[in-house]
Amino acid sequence: MADSTLKVTGSYKNLDAIAHFVTEWALKAALDERAIYAVQMAVDEACSNIIAHGYGGEGKGDLQVACQLLPDGLQVSITDFGAPFAAENTAAAPESRAEGALGLFLMRQLMDKVRFEAAGGQNKLIMEKRNG
């Protein structure tokens, strides 16, 4: 399967470049408009959270965004080297979660699969969106 990686500094000004990158790959994956929007929103949320919480602010680390075509969709992996991520309890009702703790809930609503890997001082968020 074809794939590509974009590496940028963790800065809010780079969110547009990231959005453009994942949109190009979503189009290559033949995702429909609704699915493309879901990918854009989930990736923006993830990258914004990494900048704010993983790095504690802009310009303190890099983001690597990788896209891979799947037989029936797109996989987006976001790697950072910030603070280890502790996933919130997504079984809890949204209104009972801490303020600002809705990011993972939103990503899981938008994408078909969401999982995390952490090893060797890096965090990797892997999300998939399927056609249909």
ABEGO torsion letter per residue (X at the ends): XBBBBBBBBBBAAAAAAAAAAAAAAAAAAGBBAAAAAAAAAAAAAAAAAAAAAAAGEBGAEBBBBBBBBBAAEBBBBBBBABBBBBBBBAABBAAABBBGAAAAAAAAAABABBBBBBBGGBBBBBBBBBBX
